[in-house]
Amino acid sequence: MPARDTDPRLLRAFVAVAEELHFTRAAAGLYVAQQALSRDIRRLERELGRELFVRTTRQVSLTPDGERLLPLARRVLDAHTSLTAAFADPADRPLLVDLNTDGMTAARVLARARELAPACELMARFESGLTWAAGEVLAGRLDVSFGRAAGLGPAVLAGLSVQPVRYEPMAVLLPHDHPLAGRDAVAMGDLTGETVYAGAGNARTLEWTDLATTLFAEWNIVLAAPAPLAVGVAEFQRVMAKTGNPVLAVVGFPPLPGTVLRPLVLPVPISPLLMVWRKGLDHPGLTALRAAAAELAGKEGWMVRPPKSWLPETDTSLMRHCS
């Protein structure tokens, strides 16, 4: 018979593996050792008296019982999160802040917020895209994230509060031996006919690929085929080196060995960066984040669009509406 009281930690481990279908990635996402994660899954299977995963040397897949458990486990975890939040002093728990990628605009906002609210614990996470992170925010597994919110759709946006942070100019990451690498800036027309990588195939960053697709269509730039999902700078560099394709980025993208970052001009394409959080979230760390974003935007002109810049009307409207 299934145990009456299942530890939420075991359910959280199960959901992580079920979503990733990969023990190593799931363990990394939970910040636990893979062996510990495997032990938790085996313990849950013993308690429930069911096999939840089919494991082979090549892949991991859910059994029918695993498929049946997944929506139930998600509901239990959502309820557990809501219960904990309802009776906790907001200042007593860490605020989980998804930066998408380290070393960029969101990281600067977080650093300043930590200075403004040193008594708060603001914990960074790196979820690699607002498409996926927004769902985690709504479910209470993340508190704050950053990215292009116009790509999320009205149903998701309805549960979020948003604050524009920056009209972030786009750039292109070029191999050091690329013909355009010697220029100080790259005109959009110079990329016509080029194949450029913009995250195609990564389900967590659909908002970025959608923005790139719209941009590329106007200058006849080819969207590069999906590449293996690379976690970390070294893996990203290794995967991109295999294709040699330029990579669409933003001006603050961290430097990579063997590449050069060049701003895009004529026109300057804009990546609209917004901060998002669950509606009704009350936490002093969020107050600090909002103040930090507003302060930096004012000091550095982040909310001033470059002359003759490019941005889809859907993004322009959302940024204007939320300002």
C-alpha positions as CSV (number, residue, x, y, z in Angstrom):
1,M,0.0,0.0,0.0
2,P,1.3,3.5,-0.7
3,A,2.6,5.5,2.2
4,R,0.0,7.9,3.7
5,D,2.5,10.7,4.2
6,T,4.9,11.1,1.3
7,D,7.8,13.4,1.8
8,P,7.4,16.4,-0.5
9,R,11.2,16.2,-1.1
10,L,10.7,12.8,-2.8
11,L,7.9,14.2,-5.0
12,R,10.1,17.1,-5.9
13,A,12.8,14.7,-7.0
14,F,10.3,12.7,-9.0
15,V,9.0,15.8,-10.8
16,A,12.5,17.0,-11.6
17,V,13.5,13.7,-13.2
18,A,10.1,13.4,-15.0
19,E,10.5,16.8,-16.6
20,E,14.2,16.4,-17.6
21,L,14.1,12.6,-18.3
22,H,17.7,12.8,-17.3
23,F,19.1,12.1,-13.8
24,T,22.2,14.2,-14.2
25,R,20.4,17.4,-15.3
26,A,17.6,16.9,-12.7
27,A,20.2,16.6,-10.0
28,A,21.9,19.7,-11.1
29,G,18.6,21.6,-11.2
30,L,17.9,20.5,-7.6
31,Y,21.5,21.2,-6.5
32,V,21.9,17.6,-5.1
33,A,24.3,14.8,-6.0
34,Q,23.0,12.3,-8.6
35,Q,23.4,9.4,-6.2
36,A,21.2,11.2,-3.6
37,L,18.6,11.9,-6.3
38,S,18.6,8.2,-7.4
39,R,18.2,7.1,-3.7
40,D,15.2,9.4,-3.3
41,I,13.5,8.0,-6.5
42,R,14.1,4.4,-5.3
43,R,12.7,5.3,-1.9
44,L,9.6,6.8,-3.5
45,E,9.1,3.8,-5.7
46,R,9.3,1.5,-2.6
47,E,6.8,3.6,-0.7
48,L,4.3,3.7,-3.6
49,G,4.9,0.1,-4.6
50,R,5.3,1.1,-8.2
51,E,8.0,1.5,-10.8
52,L,8.0,5.1,-11.9
53,F,10.7,5.1,-14.5
54,V,12.1,2.8,-17.2
55,R,15.9,3.2,-17.1
56,T,18.2,2.1,-19.9
57,T,21.8,3.1,-20.8
58,R,20.4,5.4,-23.4
59,Q,17.3,7.1,-21.9
60,V,14.9,7.5,-19.1
61,S,11.2,7.4,-19.6
62,L,8.1,7.4,-17.4
63,T,6.1,4.2,-16.8
64,P,2.3,4.3,-17.0
65,D,2.3,4.7,-13.2
66,G,4.8,7.5,-13.5
67,E,2.6,9.3,-16.0
68,R,-0.3,8.9,-13.6
69,L,1.7,10.3,-10.7
70,L,3.1,13.3,-12.4
71,P,0.1,15.6,-12.4
72,L,-0.8,14.5,-8.9
73,A,2.7,15.2,-7.6
74,R,2.7,18.7,-9.2
75,R,-0.6,19.5,-7.5
76,V,0.7,18.3,-4.1
77,L,3.9,20.4,-4.5
78,D,1.9,23.5,-5.6
79,A,-0.3,23.1,-2.5
80,H,2.7,22.6,-0.3
81,T,4.3,25.8,-1.7
82,S,1.1,27.8,-1.2
83,L,0.8,26.5,2.4
84,T,4.3,27.4,3.3
85,A,4.1,30.8,1.8
86,A,0.7,31.6,3.4
87,F,2.1,31.3,7.0
88,A,5.7,32.4,6.5
89,D,7.1,35.8,7.2
90,P,8.3,36.9,3.7
91,A,11.6,38.2,5.1
92,D,12.3,34.8,6.7
93,R,12.8,32.9,3.4
94,P,15.2,33.4,0.5
95,L,13.8,35.1,-2.6
96,L,14.7,32.9,-5.6
97,V,15.8,35.1,-8.5
98,D,16.2,33.6,-12.0
99,L,18.9,35.5,-13.9
100,N,18.7,33.3,-17.1
101,T,22.4,33.8,-17.7
102,D,25.1,35.1,-15.3
103,G,27.1,38.3,-15.9
104,M,24.4,40.3,-17.7
105,T,21.8,43.0,-16.9
106,A,19.7,40.9,-14.5
107,A,22.9,40.1,-12.5
108,R,23.6,43.8,-12.1
109,V,20.1,44.4,-10.8
110,L,20.5,41.5,-8.3
111,A,23.9,42.8,-7.1
112,R,22.5,46.3,-6.5
113,A,19.4,44.9,-4.8
114,R,21.7,42.9,-2.4
115,E,23.3,46.2,-1.5
116,L,20.0,47.9,-0.9
117,A,18.7,45.1,1.3
118,P,21.6,43.4,2.9
119,A,19.4,41.6,5.5
120,C,17.5,39.8,2.7
121,E,18.7,36.5,1.2
122,L,18.4,36.8,-2.6
123,M,19.4,33.5,-4.2
124,A,20.3,33.4,-7.9
125,R,19.1,30.7,-10.2
126,F,20.0,30.2,-13.9
127,E,17.0,28.8,-15.8
128,S,18.0,29.9,-19.3
129,G,14.8,31.4,-20.6
130,L,11.6,33.1,-19.5
131,T,9.3,30.7,-21.4
132,W,10.1,28.0,-18.9
133,A,10.9,30.2,-15.9
134,A,7.5,31.9,-16.1
135,G,5.7,28.6,-15.3
136,E,8.0,28.1,-12.4
137,V,7.2,31.5,-11.1
138,L,3.5,30.9,-11.3
139,A,3.9,27.6,-9.5
140,G,5.9,29.2,-6.7
141,R,9.2,27.4,-7.5
142,L,10.8,30.6,-8.5
143,D,10.0,34.1,-7.3
144,V,11.4,36.5,-9.9
145,S,12.7,36.1,-13.5
146,F,13.8,38.3,-16.3
147,G,13.3,38.2,-20.1
148,R,11.1,39.1,-23.0
149,A,7.5,38.9,-21.6
150,A,5.6,39.6,-24.9
151,G,6.3,36.0,-26.0
152,L,4.5,34.4,-23.0
153,G,0.9,34.8,-24.1
154,P,-2.0,36.4,-22.3
155,A,-2.9,33.4,-20.1
156,V,0.6,33.4,-18.5
157,L,0.9,37.1,-18.3
158,A,-2.5,37.3,-16.4
159,G,-0.8,35.7,-13.4
160,L,2.3,37.9,-13.4
161,S,3.3,41.4,-12.5
162,V,6.0,43.0,-14.8
163,Q,8.4,45.9,-14.7
164,P,10.3,47.0,-17.7
165,V,14.1,47.0,-17.0
166,R,15.9,47.8,-20.3
167,Y,15.7,48.2,-24.0
168,E,18.7,46.0,-24.5
169,P,20.6,46.4,-27.8
170,M,21.3,43.2,-29.6
171,A,24.7,42.1,-30.8
172,V,26.2,39.2,-32.8
173,L,28.8,36.8,-31.5
174,L,31.2,36.0,-34.3
175,P,34.1,33.5,-34.6
176,H,37.3,35.4,-34.5
177,D,38.1,34.5,-38.1
178,H,34.7,35.4,-39.5
179,P,34.8,38.0,-42.3
180,L,32.7,40.5,-40.2
181,A,34.8,40.1,-37.0
182,G,37.1,42.9,-37.9
183,R,34.3,45.5,-37.9
184,D,33.4,47.7,-34.9
185,A,29.7,47.1,-35.6
186,V,27.7,44.9,-37.9
187,A,24.9,46.3,-40.0
188,M,21.8,44.1,-40.2
189,G,22.1,44.1,-44.0
190,D,25.6,42.6,-43.7
191,L,24.0,39.4,-42.2
192,T,21.7,38.8,-45.2
193,G,22.1,35.3,-46.3
194,E,24.1,34.3,-43.1
195,T,23.0,31.4,-40.9
196,V,22.7,32.7,-37.3
197,Y,22.0,30.7,-34.2
198,A,19.2,32.0,-31.9
199,G,18.3,29.1,-29.6
200,A,16.1,27.1,-32.1
201,G,15.1,23.8,-30.5
202,N,15.5,25.0,-26.9
203,A,12.0,24.8,-25.4
204,R,13.0,27.0,-22.5
205,T,13.8,30.0,-24.7
206,L,11.0,30.2,-27.2
207,E,10.5,33.9,-26.5
208,W,14.1,34.6,-27.8
209,T,13.8,32.4,-30.9
210,D,10.5,34.0,-31.7
211,L,12.0,37.5,-31.5
212,A,14.9,36.4,-33.7
213,T,12.6,34.8,-36.3
214,T,10.7,38.1,-36.6
215,L,14.0,40.0,-36.9
216,F,15.6,37.6,-39.4
217,A,12.6,37.6,-41.7
218,E,13.1,41.3,-42.4
219,W,16.7,40.9,-43.5
220,N,16.6,37.4,-45.1
221,I,18.8,35.9,-42.4
222,V,18.6,32.1,-41.9
223,L,17.7,30.8,-38.5
224,A,20.3,28.1,-37.6
225,A,19.0,24.6,-37.0
226,P,18.6,23.3,-33.4
227,A,21.9,22.5,-31.6
228,P,22.3,20.3,-28.5
229,L,21.2,22.1,-25.4
230,A,24.5,23.3,-23.8
231,V,24.6,24.1,-20.1
232,G,27.5,26.5,-19.1
233,V,29.9,28.7,-21.0
234,A,32.4,26.0,-21.9
235,E,29.7,23.6,-23.3
236,F,28.1,26.4,-25.2
237,Q,31.4,27.4,-26.7
238,R,32.2,23.8,-27.7
239,V,28.8,23.3,-29.4
240,M,28.9,26.6,-31.3
241,A,32.5,26.0,-32.5
242,K,31.2,22.9,-34.3
243,T,29.0,24.9,-36.6
244,G,30.9,28.1,-36.8
245,N,27.7,30.0,-37.1
246,P,27.3,33.5,-35.7
247,V,25.1,33.7,-32.5
248,L,22.5,36.3,-31.9
249,A,23.1,37.9,-28.4
250,V,22.9,41.2,-26.6
251,V,25.6,43.8,-26.0
252,G,26.3,42.6,-22.5
253,F,26.8,39.0,-23.4
254,P,29.8,37.5,-21.5
255,P,32.9,37.1,-23.7
256,L,33.8,33.7,-25.0
257,P,37.4,32.7,-26.0
258,G,37.8,32.6,-29.8
259,T,34.9,34.9,-30.5
260,V,34.2,38.6,-30.8
261,L,31.0,40.4,-29.8
262,R,29.9,43.1,-32.2
263,P,26.8,45.4,-31.8
264,L,24.2,45.3,-34.5
265,V,23.2,48.6,-36.2
266,L,21.2,50.1,-39.1
267,P,18.9,49.6,-37.3
268,V,19.7,48.7,-33.8
269,P,17.5,45.7,-32.9
270,I,16.3,45.7,-29.3
271,S,15.7,42.9,-26.9
272,P,13.1,44.1,-24.4
273,L,14.1,43.0,-20.9
274,L,11.4,42.9,-18.2
275,M,11.4,41.6,-14.6
276,V,8.4,39.4,-13.8
277,W,7.0,38.0,-10.5
278,R,3.8,36.4,-9.3
279,K,0.9,38.8,-8.7
280,G,0.5,39.4,-5.0
281,L,4.1,38.4,-4.1
282,D,5.2,40.3,-0.9
283,H,8.8,40.2,0.0
284,P,11.3,42.9,0.9
285,G,13.8,41.4,-1.5
286,L,11.3,42.1,-4.4
287,T,11.0,45.7,-3.2
288,A,14.8,45.9,-3.4
289,L,14.9,44.4,-6.8
290,R,12.3,46.8,-8.2
291,A,14.2,49.8,-6.7
292,A,17.5,48.5,-8.0
293,A,16.1,48.1,-11.5
294,A,14.6,51.6,-11.5
295,E,17.8,53.1,-10.1
296,L,20.1,51.5,-12.7
297,A,17.7,52.2,-15.6
298,G,17.7,55.9,-14.6
299,K,21.4,56.2,-14.2
300,E,22.4,54.4,-17.4
301,G,19.5,55.3,-19.7
302,W,18.3,51.7,-20.0
303,M,14.8,52.7,-20.8
304,V,15.8,55.1,-23.6
305,R,15.5,53.5,-27.0
306,P,18.3,54.2,-29.5
307,P,17.2,56.3,-32.5
308,K,15.8,54.3,-35.4
309,S,15.9,51.1,-33.4
310,W,13.9,48.0,-34.2
311,L,11.4,46.3,-31.9
312,P,8.1,44.5,-32.8
313,E,4.9,46.4,-32.0
314,T,3.8,43.7,-29.5
315,D,6.9,44.4,-27.4
316,T,6.7,48.1,-27.9
317,S,3.1,48.1,-26.6
318,L,3.9,45.9,-23.6
319,M,6.9,48.0,-22.6
320,R,4.9,51.2,-22.9
321,H,1.9,49.8,-21.0
322,C,4.0,48.6,-18.1
323,S,6.3,51.7,-17.8
